[in-house]
């Protein structure tokens, strides 16, 4: 089973010295405003010794395919911040191998539009976003919005597993799987094996006419996606140099023979930082949607170490 270890706030302060926000006189409360209260890590089940595979990155003219072998993952969890902050600032502060942008948020009120669960507890809840819940134009579709797809880290009888499901789906489909959700981060829509743009109310049509496209799903845009193949994870990052529609992104997932895949927040939110510990060709590597523009501040992240 997974266990927890306490990580002190003072340690987070020490790790964040190199970030753009850290200053020598920063108080603990100020650090929490930027980086959130640090969460304890969990230890994954011990795995038998195997020939280590490294995290691999393939660049297809601005379309990045990042394969993360299961045996390289010792820690994987969401991270959230009280105030919006940059992906790189979280990466610098937590000193982990990889950080990628996560779920949706309201840029106006800085509140979440996506569920995030850490250590079995809901830490971001879109039902507490009154702008979302009280929107007359969304009232008839809140069930679809709140039940959008999420990436899950599961504890299945002491074994770490990954899954992609809609929010309401149970952790275990089979009676004796003994799986429970440890962490999850919601965004959507599901990309593969089914593209669920309309079912999750990102796209709406009146006959053949598109009357809603809330994330420019049908237009070419920078994107972030996460997928599962066997036990391994895949991150797909499309920058402005190689913009794609969601149907095109779904096709990329099919071509990679992924088992499941989903969309994370994209556009200007597309961000990834990678330490490159075992892949020196990508040492201290950063991806943002458009290198000619500054990165966007974000609300939630997925961290891997």
C-alpha angles and dihedrals in degrees: 000000000000118000131198132230125195118248113195124226088233089062090054089052090052093049094048097059092105096051124105092247101045119105129172093246096047113133124224089250091054091051090051090054090059105034106019126235106309114250125220115255122236126224116235123221113283112258128208115260112274136169101278117243118203130227105269128206124197118191115204100184095300097335108106123201110193119189116197113193115223093234091057092061114092095153130021125166144130120264124203134191131210091222125032113268141167125278090234092052090057090045091052094044098048096037094216132150099252139006125185132179117264139186138002127278138178108257091202101055098018091233126135126263091186135062119246123189123192122183090349094306125111105238098170119039121181091200087072091059101095093190088062098040095045098044109124092205092054100038095098092050104042092110091059092043095050092046097054122139123285138189113236137200107204135196105214105183092315096321120110114231134171129222141172116214142142112275096255095050116112119249091239125041092185122061097234100040091101091204124157131181112253098170135002138173121195129209121121171115108203107245103187145064081005128021103220104182095135097036090057092043099244090120128031128184136197100206105308093338119100108226098171133033104161099177099029086256093164095046128075109265143148109279143189121203137171126208142179126223114176102314095329127097127226128200118197116197120185113189128195086268088066107022119182140186120236091254088053090048089051089053090052089054090050091049089053089053091233118176093219137354140178139186123253123197110297143172109067090355093067104118137150133172122190128185095204095214093164098021109059092178085074101036111161089354122181133191124189125169094254122015090200091063134053119262121259123249112246143200106214136026142182114231126197128187 
